Amino acid sequence: MVAFCFTVAAFVASCHSVKPIQYVDGDVDVDTLPAEILYTEPVIQPGDMISVVVYSDNPVASSMYNQTSSGGSTPGLSGVTTQAAAPTGQSGYLVDSDGYIVMTGLGRMKVLGYTKTQLADSLVNYFQQNELLKNPAVDIRFLNFRVTLLGEVAKPGVYSVPTDKLSVLEALGLAGDLTIWAKKDKITVIREVGGKREFAKLDITQPDIFRSPYFYLKQNDIVMVGQNKRKVTASDQTTLRYIAVSTSVLSAIAILVNLFK
């Protein structure tokens, strides 16, 4: 009788079905979601690679502020290297540990803490106030915007993307989605701000995820997906099946022995 009960229990455990992955389990009231906190433009930090392209009514005059080297590239969404987004194919400027770049035609300048828009506006104002260019325009882009995904995702790794607007849901998509063992209410975002690390917990099953200031990722963010405790049990399903079969055989032998005593 004990063997029979154990067999049934093992069989039930081995046949346990796993629920499909479900995101945002609930109604999303878009009218109450404040758009201004959903996305904030990232600021330039040490280690960033940025492109700075200057335009004006006089291409010859503006060219002296643009890099002339070619062949710049950056990994694409799938991790495959693609041509950089900079219009001239330039290699970009690496922001040093003090937050400076050495820009063509202008020399060493501090860019730490600026957003792309702020830096572009600052350069346009400089060109205008010093009457260096007529109708100047500046295009600035991140060339090495990257995030790291670890834990219960299909393809953990470091992902470089050709955009600086990337949500946590899009990042999970890049990593091949969550595994069936992922703990959807236990996703941690690690972010470095001003030399200090911030930790945020996200629950992607709740509509409030869209309100989080961590819904959109910043460059160099680390996303860690927790593991469901049932994974350990599920990983032993093969063993449970063997135990169930063995127990059934032993039970049958025991019955036969009792019959022929």
Buried (B, 14 or more C-beta within 10 A) or exposed (E): EEBEEBBEBBBEBBEEEEEEBEEBEEEEEEEEEEEEEBBEEBBBBBEBBBBBBBBBEEEEBBBEBBBEEEEBEBBBBEEEEEEBBBEBBBBBBBBBEEBBBEBBEBEEBBBBEBBBEBBBEBBBEBBEEEEBBEEBBBBBBBBBBBBBBBBBBEEBEEBBBBEBEBBBBBBBEBBEBBBBBBBBEBBBBBBBEEEEEBEBEBBBBBBBBBEBBBBBBBBBBBBBBBBBEEBEEBEEBEEBBEBBEEBBEEBEEEEEEEEEE
